[in-house]
Amino acid sequence: MLARSPASSTSSTSDTVSSTPQSDAHEGEGTAGVSETVLSYPQFIWKALGVATDGGPLFYVWMTVLTAVWLVGINAFVHQVVNGQGVTAMTDHVSWGMYIGNFTFAVGLAAGAVMMVIPAYLYKDKEMHDVVIVGEILAIASVAVAISFVTVDIGRPDRVWHMIPFIGRFNWPISMLTWDVIVLNGYLLLNLHVVGYLLHQRFLGRKPNPKFYIPIVLLSILWAVSIHSVTAFLYSGLGGRPFWNTAILAPRFIVSAFVSGPAFIVLALQIIRRFSDFHVGDGAIRTLLNILRVTTILNLFLVGSELFTELYTGGSHTASAQYLYFGLHGKNALVPWIWTALSFNTIAAGVFIFARPGKHMWLIDIACVLTLFGLWVEKGLGLIVPGFVPSTLHEIVEYLPNALEWKVSLGVWAMGLIVFTLGLKIAVAVFRGDMHVSEEAH
């Protein structure tokens, strides 16, 4: 996706050659009281837009496919808004489905991106510093996806203004949903600041001032834990849904986030290696693989602990767990999904333990794909739907997403991949020196 530009073969991270013509570098001259330094950020944004939309044939094919899928999703969503939620497979019995399942997974993906930050800044891993920006961009794209899934799940999105503070009734701090709105938007702003500041300073050829981003980076670590904890509390705080009433739901969410985030980033680094000249060292991938070796096992352990509690001790939780894993009264729509997910996660854990980055990178890439799909099922259909089955009236009403929900969901994910791809293109161009303002311009 990150296609090489004609100039990319002659430039490197240490290049000092400006890609800005002298006329552009001095376009602020003659404007009273306005220095080039003040104009530098708008200039950076303008050049970033140019870089993000320029590439080779493969890049345009990739972006065309994503845009087409996004437009199909928008069309399906418009149809849903016009005709109501009745066109989805959701019912009064199962009122949360694929949209909220994707929302949960996307929040975990955003939170897991912080795993790039911890070794880079807390443990001063120098090899992680140049690629930590990938995690920050992933966080931005994932939060955009998460917010979009909440939006498409609202039956009347035009009434979202009711949640705007001082305009509608925000119901903070009583409502857990308002806490989720705060932490998600706050996390988005934190990552936008870090990404924007670091890339802008690199664009100017300056060393970033730690005072302006290190405190924000450290805050984002705590904030990442909070966004998935609050999401877990949204479910575990609903007393009428016993399947979610477990104290380990938040730890499960956080551990699984520390699987999905690094797994996605490993794949992203492989793509950067393949389709750009930006050097990605083996050290960063080894660090992420070491994280995955621990977190995949922990995730399986927590799932196993929950399954033991549900099936061995019995109680009000048992019916939902029985339905999910083995079926109930002849209803077993989710059984193939959850066992496929568990199998994929188990296989991936074994690969991460025994595979070596230098020899088995292709196998590690497959394991990353398997565990991403496994967690998507586990935290989506395998978590949300069983909470509604059986219903409060003890009825078994099954749910599987219909074609419209698939179209909307794929459209939202396509939008997220567009954001992620464009962000990577800008970051790679800046760090390789293709986007650089020489000091003479100031």
Buried (B, 14 or more C-beta within 10 A) or exposed (E): BBBBBEBBEEBBEEBEEBBBEEEBBEBBEEEEEEEBEEBBBEBBEEBBEEBBEEBBEEBEEBBEEBEEBBEBBBBBBEEBBEEEBEBBBBBEBBEBBBBBBBBBBBBBBBBBBBBBBBBBBEEEBEBBBBBBBBBBBBBBBBBBBBBBBBBBBBEEBEEEEEBEEEEEEBEBEEBBBBBBBBBBEBBBBBBBBBBBBBBBBBBBBEEBEEEEBEEBBBBBBEBBBBBBBBBBBBBBEBEEBBBBBBEBBBBBBBBBBBBBBBBBBBBBBBBBBEBBBBEBBEBBBBBBBEBBBBBBBBBBEBBEBBBEBBBEEEEEBBBBBBBBBEBBEEBBBBBEBBBBBBEBBBBBBEBBBEBEBEEBBEBBBBBBBBBBBBBBBBBBBBBBBBBBBBEEEEEBBBBBBBEBBEBBBBBBBBBBBBBBBBBBBBBBBBBBBBBBBBEEBE
